[in-house]
């Protein structure tokens, strides 16, 4: 197993990997591969933290990081960061590869001076990499009531004391909404991939029987 920086020649393979990893997970189909495709030219993208994981000569995992912001209660903006999508090929899931990739990337982020991360995910997985509910350190999620303990909104202070006793509200960077904001461009991009069946499944956002 090897972890290295993504190269231009990897782009299509990594986007296909991301599509396979997220297909029908959070919605029928997925948009994460398009987010990645568009993010590589986004000024918030951090190329030094754009990693692929290889098993032999096959790319089986990928993670990217982005600059982000927290709006403090006094209205000022506090610099922060986020990451994702983080993708592991379906065949290699639940075998520890995702955690190895994440821990490697978090250490690299810390070495770059990145002090605080927020993200949306399953705490049962991400707690093994040091994440906890963001509400515990007074970081609120923009789409939920301020007093809510949002179970999917997580944070980790990579550099102790970076966040301090501040309080504020986080909104994901604009680049993560690119598929929703440009549906026709996303549809044209999606048409370049092999067709896959979109399914409405339990666990997806807004799922109802």
C-alpha positions in Angstrom: 0.0 0.0 0.0 1.3 3.4 -1.0 0.0 7.0 -0.5 1.2 9.7 -2.8 0.1 13.1 -4.3 -2.4 12.9 -7.1 -1.0 13.6 -10.6 -2.7 15.0 -13.7 -2.7 11.5 -15.3 -4.7 10.2 -12.3 -7.6 12.6 -12.7 -10.1 10.5 -14.6 -9.3 7.4 -12.6 -9.8 9.2 -9.3 -13.1 10.7 -10.5 -14.3 7.3 -11.5 -13.2 5.9 -8.1 -15.1 8.7 -6.3 -18.2 8.0 -8.4 -18.0 4.3 -7.5 -17.4 5.0 -3.8 -20.4 7.4 -3.4 -22.9 6.0 -5.9 -26.4 5.7 -4.2 -24.9 6.4 -0.8 -26.3 9.8 0.1 -28.7 10.2 -2.8 -29.7 8.3 -5.9 -26.5 8.5 -8.0 -23.9 10.9 -6.6 -22.3 14.3 -7.3 -19.0 14.0 -5.4 -17.0 13.1 -8.6 -18.1 16.4 -10.2 -17.2 18.4 -7.1 -13.7 16.9 -7.3 -13.5 17.6 -11.0 -14.4 21.3 -10.5 -12.4 21.8 -7.3 -9.0 21.2 -8.8 -9.2 24.8 -10.3 -10.8 26.3 -7.2 -8.6 28.7 -5.3 -9.6 27.0 -2.1 -8.2 23.7 -3.2 -5.0 22.6 -1.5 -2.9 20.6 -4.0 -0.3 19.7 -1.3 -3.1 17.6 0.4 -4.5 15.9 -2.6 -3.6 12.3 -2.0 -4.2 9.0 -3.7 -3.8 5.5 -2.1 -2.5 2.7 -4.3 -2.6 -1.1 -3.8 -0.1 -2.5 -6.4 -0.7 -0.4 -9.5 -4.3 0.3 -8.7 -5.6 3.5 -7.2 -8.0 2.5 -4.4 -8.4 5.7 -2.4 -8.4 9.4 -2.6 -8.8 12.5 -0.3 -8.7 16.2 -1.0 -8.6 19.3 1.4 -10.0 22.8 1.0 -9.7 26.1 2.7 -12.8 27.1 4.7 -14.1 29.8 7.1 -16.0 30.1 10.3 -18.0 33.3 11.0 -17.4 34.3 14.6 -20.2 35.7 16.7 -18.7 39.2 16.4 -19.0 39.0 12.6 -15.3 38.5 11.8 -14.1 35.5 9.7 -11.8 32.9 11.2 -9.6 30.8 8.9 -10.3 27.0 9.0 -10.2 24.0 6.7 -12.2 21.0 5.6 -11.7 17.8 3.6 -13.6 15.5 1.4 -14.7 13.7 -0.6 -12.6 10.9 0.8 -13.1 7.8 -1.3 -12.2 4.2 -1.0 -13.1 1.7 -3.7 -16.1 -0.4 -2.6 -14.0 -3.6 -2.7 -11.6 -2.2 -0.2 -14.1 -0.6 2.2 -14.3 -1.8 5.9 -10.7 -3.1 5.7 -8.9 -0.2 7.4 -7.7 1.6 4.2 -9.9 4.7 4.7 -8.6 5.3 8.2 -4.9 4.8 7.1 -5.4 7.3 4.3 -7.1 9.8 6.6 -4.5 9.6 9.4 -1.7 10.1 6.8 -3.5 13.2 5.4 -4.2 14.7 8.8 -0.6 14.4 9.8 0.5 16.1 6.5 -2.1 18.8 7.2 -0.8 19.4 10.7 2.8 19.7 9.4 1.5 22.4 7.0 0.2 24.4 10.0 -3.5 23.6 9.5 -5.0 24.0 12.9 -8.7 23.2 12.7 -10.9 21.0 10.5 -14.7 20.7 10.1 -16.5 18.2 8.1 -19.8 16.3 7.7 -19.6 12.5 8.3 -20.3 9.5 10.5 -18.8 10.0 14.0 -18.5 6.2 14.5 -15.8 6.2 11.8 -14.2 9.6 12.2 -13.8 9.4 16.0 -11.0 6.9 15.3 -9.1 9.8 13.7 -9.7 12.2 16.5 -13.0 13.9 15.4 -15.8 14.8 17.8 -19.1 16.8 17.6 -18.3 20.3 16.5 -20.9 21.6 18.9 -18.7 20.5 21.8 -16.2 23.3 20.9 -18.9 25.9 20.0 -18.8 25.5 16.2 -22.3 25.6 14.9 -23.6 24.3 11.5 -25.2 26.8 9.3 -28.2 24.6 8.3 -29.2 23.6 11.8 -30.5 25.4 14.9 -27.7 27.0 16.8 -28.4 25.1 20.0 -28.5 21.7 18.2 -26.0 19.0 18.8 -25.6 18.0 15.1 -24.6 14.4 15.0 -23.0 14.5 11.5 -21.1 17.8 11.9 -17.7 17.1 13.3 -14.5 18.9 14.1 -10.9 18.3 15.2 -8.3 20.8 16.5 -5.1 19.5 14.9 -3.0 22.2 16.7 -3.9 22.4 20.4 -5.2 25.9 21.3 -5.8 27.0 17.6 -9.5 27.5 18.1 -9.4 28.6 21.8 -12.6 29.7 23.4 -14.2 31.2 20.3 -17.7 30.6 19.1 -19.0 30.7 15.5 -20.9 29.2 12.6 -19.5 27.1 9.7 -20.8 26.8 6.2 -19.2 24.4 3.7 -17.1 26.2 1.0 -19.1 27.3 -2.1 -17.2 24.7 -4.2 -19.1 21.8 -2.6 -22.4 23.0 -4.1 -21.2 23.2 -7.7 -23.4 20.3 -9.0 -26.6 21.9 -7.5 -25.7 25.3 -8.8 -24.9 24.1 -12.3 -27.2 21.1 -13.0 -26.9 21.2 -16.8 -23.1 21.2 -16.6 -23.2 18.3 -14.1 -25.5 16.3 -16.3 -23.2 16.8 -19.3 -20.3 15.7 -17.2 -22.1 12.7 -15.8 -23.0 11.6 -19.4 -19.3 10.9 -20.1 -19.4 8.0 -17.6 -20.9 4.5 -18.1 -24.6 4.5 -17.1 -25.4 3.2 -13.6 -28.8 2.7 -12.0 -29.9 5.3 -9.5 -31.7 3.9 -6.5 -33.6 5.4 -3.5 -32.2 3.6 -0.5 -32.4 3.7 3.3 -29.8 6.0 4.8 -30.0 8.5 2.0 -30.8 12.2 2.7 -34.6 12.6 2.8 -35.3 8.9 2.4 -38.9 7.9 2.9 -40.4 4.5 2.2 
